[in-house]
Amino acid sequence: MLTELLAARPDFAPGRWVPCPPVRDRAAWDTLPAFDRWLYAGGQAARDARHIPPLPLHLWLDFTHTGNRARYEHAYFARRRLLCRLVMAECMGDTGEFLPPIADLVWAICEESAWQLPAHNSYVRDMPQLPLPDTTRPVVDLFAAETGALLAMVHYLLGRALDSAMPGLEKRLTGEVERRILRPWEREHFWWMGNGDEPMCNWTTWCTQNCLIATALLHPGSPRRIRAAVARAAYSIDCFLKDYGEDGCCSEGAQYYRHASLTLFNALEILCALAPGVFDCVWQQPKVRNMAEYIAHMHVAGRYYLNFSDCSPLAGVRGVREFLFGKRVGSIPLMALAAADFAADPDPDGLHHADDSEGINLYYMVQIAFGEAEVRAFTASGAATPGDIWYPSVGLRVCRAGAFVAGIKAGGNADSHNHNDTGSVTLYKNGQPLLIDVGVETYSKKTFSPRRYEIWTMQSCWHNLPRFVGDGAVYDQHDGARYTAREVQPLEGGLSMDLAPAYGAVPGLSCYRRTARLTDAGLTLCDETDYPGEVRLTLMSQQPPAVEGTLVRFGTLAEARLEGGLLGLETEAVSITDARLRLAWPDTLYRTTVRFTGRLQIQIG
């Protein structure tokens, strides 16, 4: 798409991308709604920055030796969060008060041996990480690119002031971004840049966005480099877009929307500024609009979203970026969701986000600061609640009826961030989780390795799915493109599919037909199979289950009535201790196991 548009205008006159008014434009900065919030946050950050988190060698090697990612990343991200807050406070106050700790943090980041994370320290996709970084050959990963964009924004906003106070620091800053990000991006090929039909993921637009920010701000007067950057970015974005269906569904799930579709939005905005008139028609493409609106369709109520794969049900709060994306594509529903979330958000600047990797993109903070007034003034006239939708590209059905919202996943087990969850169903009642998808634990070395499916949350038996028992063996779903649903049929208010292929070769199994329908009365789940042995169906819940004959009560929220070839029911408490899972769930979840043969129907309401 983009490369074709560029081919029609190869000699375009490069434009300039301006992320916000310069700091010297005090009329723009002094009237921002977030003025006092950022000055207060800057004072806190200045106190914290007296002790810059160290990044010693043993922390880097922690990943190699133990598989733990969190300890190194906690200190790495803390440095960048502090820098962002201090820069925003200095831009608001314009007093020079925060320049010394800003300089210390810029220097410390420039002194780091590597900007890539230990978990990303490799040159070939999906290959084992190297123990130590090669300082002569930088790796441009997600967070190296983020760091490059961060320092480029520092240069744009405060470069002159920093150099006046600390002569030579601006040159050091720009030199490190050039050496570690821009030259490698220009001269090497990293897998996320795209290569023909090779599958891409959120890395592509996320890295591309940040490389564009760095190029646009460090080389605004170089037509040659701007043209080359535009061509590279256009190709990468096309490689990313090819993996999306026309329906715009993100196979990685709602939590990755901000790293996929929202970074696509920013990358396209920057490209439109750098290549005036070349890419403007992209905003009218149905696929791009569908990608924008996907998050509104996945929203349940309040903080909850339908989730699958590595996603949490708490997929984030919508805000200024979503609003601007909705405005660009003319989506009132997305603008309304973003404005409502932003108005209700006690932390609109993202200063207290629980995820270490959030709060490190200075451009996002600038977008929020300069977009806040418009978002708060928006009134959503005519913004209807999203209805049912079918996403054939991923095999995802979203249905709404009365007090209920259901997500029914067909598709297969080869998606990015995949769990073996083909056929699983999630259900909410009155905006509260009823049948749940647990999500993923804190990332470790095992998470993205051949041992991924040893992790319990990745396995089908911990989703709302069957397992098959016979002759001393237990059969669960397999990962890979072969393991998919077949005969998938969208229905009014539901979906029907055969799950048997997702389990591979199971003796005696040729069909497992699942039909799910949602009405105002609730969800009817009907499973029928020719498997001759015992089937054990998992139902995961946050509410404690109580079994009374063929009735299961889920706390006071709902009840499930069972009929068919029922053999028995068992319940168990599942202790949740992982820090990432505890962000979404209490310390105990529950698994109900329904044993049956032949046919089972469950009415949940």
Beta strands, then each sheet from edge to edge (+ up, - down):
strand 1: 299-301
strand 2: 304-305
strand 3: 389-391
strand 4: 396-401
strand 5: 404-409
strand 6: 412-413
strand 7: 425-429
strand 8: 432-435
strand 9: 466-470
strand 10: 473-475
strand 11: 480-484
strand 12: 486-491
strand 13: 494-498
strand 14: 512-519
strand 15: 522-529
strand 16: 534-541
strand 17: 545-548
strand 18: 551-554
strand 19: 558-575
strand 20: 588-604
sheet 1: 1+ 2-
sheet 2: 3+ 4- 5+ 7- 8+
sheet 3: 6+ 11-
sheet 4: 10+ 9- 16+ 20- 15+ 14- 13+ 12-
sheet 5: 10+ 9- 16+ 20- 19+ 18- 17+
end
